Amino acid sequence: MAEWTLWLLILCRTAAFVGTAPLFSMRGWPMMAKVGFAAMLALAVLPSVRATVPSPWTDPGSFVLDALRESVTGFALGFIATLLFSAVSIAGGVTDLQSGFGMGGWFEPGFNSGGVLSGVLQTLFMLYFLGVGGLDGWVLVILHSYQWVGVGAVGWPHGAADGLGQLLDLATTLAVELCAPLMVALLLTDLTLAFISRSAPQLNVFVAGLPAKLLVMWLLLAMAMPATTYAFGQVFQQIFQATDAWLHAVGG
């Protein structure tokens, strides 16, 4: 019975993490697959965890409190990963707005395409993440989390507000590093089109400029793919460094 109770508490952490972490929380995954994966992950973690947990029959209050703490730990780990993962979509969204791909929402507010380049960058980063063993890294995050934060041992870390601000700053910095080359190229393209419109007023710059900007964007994206891959590697490293730093801060 004690192992069953411990497994339930571990399941709270793994289920919260699977429900909020990137890739795991995608809508393409069936709900039963997510629940089954969280249950199997909790079963894999169970032999390495040694803890005395309250019984849900004799001490239901303490059991519920520990379950809430475990859920908070899983949610926090998933939130940190999602926050840094979103740097890729932020970079794509900003570039879509500058290149013209984001104009669909202006003319049709109900048109929720999410942006063309944003979807391309997210897909490329997901492939990179899977290719370098990102899913294995998620599993290791859960396995190693109990080395620092035991069952029901999560607390409010010192300087949590400053840490959240640093995470937001880091996500913004990573997004700028990803989209800066494309934004500079599109800005230079706009300036070139502005000079052309001054020298040839009869040319409809709006009609001719949009295909030119799209051509420049795709050509530069293809040429800058090595640099984009390097930026993906930086995002990948920062995701796991941030989760590791949070576990150290909470676990002391």
C-alpha positions in Angstrom: 0.0 0.0 0.0 2.9 2.4 0.8 4.4 1.9 -2.7 1.0 2.4 -4.3 0.6 5.7 -2.4 4.1 6.8 -3.4 3.3 6.0 -7.0 0.2 8.2 -6.9 2.2 11.1 -5.6 4.9 10.6 -8.2 2.1 10.4 -10.8 1.0 13.9 -9.8 4.4 15.3 -10.7 4.8 13.4 -14.0 1.2 14.1 -15.1 1.6 17.8 -14.4 4.9 17.8 -16.3 3.5 15.9 -19.3 0.5 18.2 -19.4 2.5 21.4 -19.6 5.9 20.5 -21.2 6.5 21.2 -24.9 5.9 18.3 -27.3 4.2 16.3 -24.6 1.3 18.8 -24.3 0.6 19.0 -28.0 -3.0 18.5 -29.0 -1.9 15.8 -31.5 -1.2 13.4 -28.7 -4.4 11.6 -27.6 -5.3 12.2 -24.0 -5.1 8.5 -23.1 -1.6 8.3 -24.6 -0.5 11.2 -22.3 -2.0 9.6 -19.2 -0.5 6.3 -20.1 3.0 7.8 -20.6 2.8 9.8 -17.3 1.8 6.6 -15.5 4.6 4.6 -17.1 7.1 7.4 -16.3 6.0 7.4 -12.7 6.4 3.6 -12.6 9.9 4.0 -13.9 10.8 6.6 -11.3 9.3 4.7 -8.4 12.3 2.3 -7.6 14.7 5.2 -7.3 12.6 7.2 -4.8 12.8 6.6 -1.1 10.3 8.6 0.9 7.8 8.2 3.7 4.4 9.4 2.5 1.1 9.9 4.4 -1.7 7.4 3.9 -4.7 8.8 2.0 -6.9 6.8 4.4 -5.5 7.7 7.8 -4.1 11.2 6.9 -6.0 12.5 3.9 -5.1 16.1 4.5 -1.4 15.6 4.4 -1.7 13.3 1.4 -3.7 16.0 -0.6 -1.2 18.6 0.4 1.7 16.5 -0.8 -0.2 15.8 -4.0 -0.6 19.5 -4.6 3.1 20.1 -4.0 4.0 17.4 -6.5 1.7 18.9 -9.0 3.2 22.4 -8.5 6.7 20.9 -9.1 5.6 19.3 -12.3 3.8 22.4 -13.5 6.8 24.6 -12.7 9.2 22.4 -14.7 6.8 22.3 -17.6 6.3 26.1 -17.5 10.0 26.9 -17.5 10.5 24.6 -20.5 7.5 26.1 -22.3 8.6 29.6 -21.6 12.0 29.1 -23.2 10.5 26.9 -26.0 8.3 29.8 -26.9 11.3 31.9 -27.9 11.2 30.2 -31.3 7.6 31.0 -31.9 8.1 34.6 -30.8 11.0 35.0 -33.3 8.8 33.6 -36.1 5.9 35.7 -35.1 7.9 39.0 -35.2 9.4 38.1 -38.6 6.0 37.1 -40.0 4.7 40.5 -39.0 7.6 42.3 -40.7 7.6 40.2 -43.9 3.9 40.3 -44.5 2.9 36.8 -43.6 1.1 38.1 -40.6 -1.2 40.4 -42.6 -3.9 37.7 -42.9 -5.1 38.5 -39.3 -5.5 42.2 -40.2 -7.9 41.6 -43.0 -9.7 38.7 -41.4 -9.5 38.7 -37.5 -10.9 35.2 -37.4 -8.1 33.9 -39.6 -5.9 32.2 -37.0 -3.0 30.7 -39.1 -0.4 31.3 -36.4 2.1 32.6 -39.0 3.9 30.8 -41.8 7.5 31.4 -40.7 6.6 30.8 -37.0 5.2 27.4 -38.0 8.3 26.6 -40.0 10.7 27.6 -37.2 8.7 25.6 -34.7 8.7 22.6 -36.9 12.4 22.8 -37.5 13.1 23.3 -33.8 11.0 20.3 -32.9 12.9 18.2 -35.4 16.2 19.4 -33.9 14.9 18.8 -30.4 13.9 15.3 -31.2 17.1 14.6 -33.2 19.4 15.5 -30.4 17.5 13.5 -27.7 15.2 16.1 -26.3 12.6 13.6 -25.2 15.2 11.6 -23.4 16.2 14.9 -21.7 12.6 15.4 -20.5 12.6 11.9 -18.9 16.0 12.6 -17.2 14.6 15.9 -15.9 11.9 14.0 -14.0 14.3 11.3 -12.9 16.8 13.7 -11.5 14.2 16.1 -10.0 13.8 13.8 -7.1 17.5 14.1 -6.3 16.9 17.7 -5.4 13.2 18.0 -4.6 11.8 15.1 -2.7 8.2 14.0 -2.6 6.2 16.9 -1.1 9.4 18.9 -0.4 8.9 21.8 -2.8 9.0 25.3 -1.4 9.0 28.9 -2.5 12.6 29.6 -3.6 14.3 32.8 -2.5 14.2 35.4 -5.3 11.5 33.7 -7.3 10.2 36.9 -8.8 13.8 37.9 -9.9 14.2 34.4 -11.4 11.0 34.7 -13.4 12.1 38.0 -14.7 15.5 36.5 -15.7 13.6 33.7 -17.6 11.5 36.2 -19.5 14.6 38.2 -20.3 16.4 35.1 -21.5 13.4 34.0 -23.7 13.4 37.5 -25.3 17.1 37.5 -25.8 16.9 34.1 -27.5 14.1 35.2 -29.7 16.0 38.3 -30.8 19.1 36.2 -31.6 16.9 34.0 -33.8 15.1 36.8 -35.7 17.7 39.5 -35.8 19.3 38.5 -39.2 16.0 38.3 -40.9 14.7 41.5 -39.4 17.8 43.4 -40.5 17.5 42.0 -44.1 13.8 42.9 -44.3 14.6 46.4 -43.0 17.2 46.9 -45.7 14.7 45.6 -48.2 12.1 48.2 -47.0 14.7 51.0 -47.3 15.6 49.8 -50.8 12.0 49.8 -51.9 11.5 53.2 -50.4 14.4 54.6 -52.5 12.9 52.9 -55.6 9.5 54.4 -54.9 11.1 57.9 -54.8 12.9 57.4 -58.0 10.1 55.7 -59.8 6.8 56.9 -58.3 4.8 55.1 -61.0 5.9 51.8 -59.5 3.4 50.2 -57.1 5.8 49.4 -54.3 3.1 47.7 -52.2 2.4 45.2 -55.0 6.0 44.6 -56.0 7.5 44.9 -52.5 5.7 42.0 -50.9 7.0 39.3 -53.2 10.5 40.9 -53.0 10.4 40.8 -49.2 9.2 37.2 -49.2 12.0 36.2 -51.6 14.6 37.9 -49.5 13.3 36.3 -46.4 13.3 32.7 -47.7 16.7 33.1 -49.4 18.3 34.5 -46.2 16.6 31.8 -44.1 18.2 29.1 -46.3 21.6 30.8 -46.3 21.5 31.3 -42.5 20.4 27.8 -41.7 23.8 27.0 -40.0 23.4 30.0 -37.8 19.8 29.1 -37.1 20.9 25.6 -36.1 23.4 27.1 -33.7 20.7 29.3 -32.2 18.5 26.2 -31.8 21.4 24.6 -29.9 21.5 27.6 -27.5 17.8 27.4 -26.9 18.1 23.6 -26.2 20.9 24.2 -23.7 19.2 27.0 -21.9 16.0 25.0 -21.5 17.7 22.3 -19.5 20.0 24.7 -17.7 17.0 26.7 -16.5 15.2 23.6 -15.2 18.3 22.4 -13.5 18.9 25.8 -11.9 15.3 25.9 -10.6 15.6 22.4 -9.1 18.8 23.5 -7.3 17.1 26.7 -6.0 14.1 24.8 -4.7 15.9 21.8 -3.3 18.7 23.9 -1.8 
